[in-house]
Amino acid sequence: MAKEFAKEFYQSSNWKKTRDYILSKYHYLCQKCEERPAEIVHHIIWLTPLNINNPKITLGEDNLIPVCRECHAIIHEGVDATTNEVMFNANGELIRR
């Protein structure tokens, strides 16, 4: 789930264009498991209130990796996204059931 400080960024046209570019560059394949389709572009250096305005971190290709929902959940939550305790909402954010 996007943190409050990042919500405006994730709605920006710059992010949407960059996200689409990264997904297509890697042919929509998860770069972590290399098995499932990528649906999320993950920031390797996580976004914080201190770096949210740094385009090298927010939009830089070197900081972005396409991942599937399961791998993204493991990265952020350390749990398998298919457990009975969590699910993804319509925005691809991990939430409790």
URUR-V477667 format. One record per run of one state. SS is the DSSP state (H for helix, E for strand, L for the rest). FROM is the first residue (numbers start at 1). TO is the last residue. Records with the same first field share a line. If there is no record, write none. Layout:
SS: FROM-TO ; FROM-TO
//
This chain:
L: 1-3 ; 11-12 ; 26-28 ; 30-36 ; 38-39 ; 44-54 ; 59-60 ; 68-68 ; 78-85 ; 89-93 ; 97-97
H: 4-10 ; 13-25 ; 55-58 ; 61-63 ; 69-77
E: 29-29 ; 37-37 ; 40-43 ; 64-67 ; 86-88 ; 94-96
//
